Amino acid sequence: MVAKKTVASTSSDLPSYKRPASPKGSVSTRCGLLFPVSRVRRYMRNHVVSDRVAMKAGVHLAAVLEYACAEVLTLAAEKARADSRKRIKPEDVMGAFKEDEEMETLLSPETGLYHGDIYNKLERRKRQVRL
């Protein structure tokens, strides 16, 4: 009797040339995001207390950042288009933050993301240019 060869039950039992191909591309492309997931995860590892950061945490934070940027840029583009311009200026971005209620609460002094009196500086700059 000749013993039959047994078929490997898992892909780790197979030699490397017979294993199924792993998904190609970066984590961002596999998740369908434009923001770099690996870079966000690296920043989280370097600037957070723990050295161990799950991959899902990087994916989630990159998705949230991408959504927030898309929301702000959409509002700023609408504001620039309302002024019949094709280029988005910093005033349009700040105006988008100022007009949207959720973004306004994000930049409020209570959240800690508020950096001084930016709105008044922009208004003063507009007045100086007009005079």
C-alpha positions, 0 to 999 in steps of 0.5 A, spaced: 500 500 500 502 506 498 500 512 503 496 518 500 499 525 501 494 529 506 492 535 504 494 541 508 488 544 512 490 551 513 494 556 509 500 556 514 501 549 512 502 550 505 509 552 502 510 560 501 509 559 493 502 555 494 499 560 499 493 564 496 496 571 495 495 576 500 491 583 498 495 588 495 495 595 496 496 599 502 491 599 508 488 606 505 486 603 499 483 597 502 479 601 506 477 606 501 480 612 504 484 617 502 488 619 508 494 615 510 492 610 515 499 607 516 501 614 518 495 616 522 497 609 526 504 611 527 503 618 529 498 615 534 503 610 537 508 616 537 504 621 541 499 617 545 501 613 552 501 606 549 506 603 544 500 598 542 495 601 537 490 597 534 490 597 526 482 599 527 484 605 531 488 608 525 483 606 520 477 609 524 481 616 526 483 616 518 476 616 516 474 621 521 479 626 519 477 625 512 470 626 513 471 632 517 476 635 512 471 633 506 465 637 510 470 643 511 472 643 504 465 643 501 462 648 506 468 653 504 467 651 496 460 653 497 462 660 500 467 661 495 462 660 490 457 664 493 462 670 492 463 668 485 470 666 486 474 659 484 479 659 489 478 657 496 481 663 501 483 662 509 477 666 510 472 661 506 475 656 511 474 660 517 467 662 515 465 655 514 467 653 521 463 660 523 457 658 520 456 651 521 454 649 528 457 643 529 464 646 527 463 652 531 462 647 537 468 644 535 473 650 535 469 653 542 474 655 547 471 649 552 474 644 547 481 646 547 482 647 540 480 654 540 487 658 538 486 665 540 481 670 536 482 668 529 475 671 527 477 678 529 484 678 526 481 676 519 475 681 520 481 686 521 485 684 515 479 685 511 477 692 513 485 694 512 484 691 505 478 695 503 480 702 506 
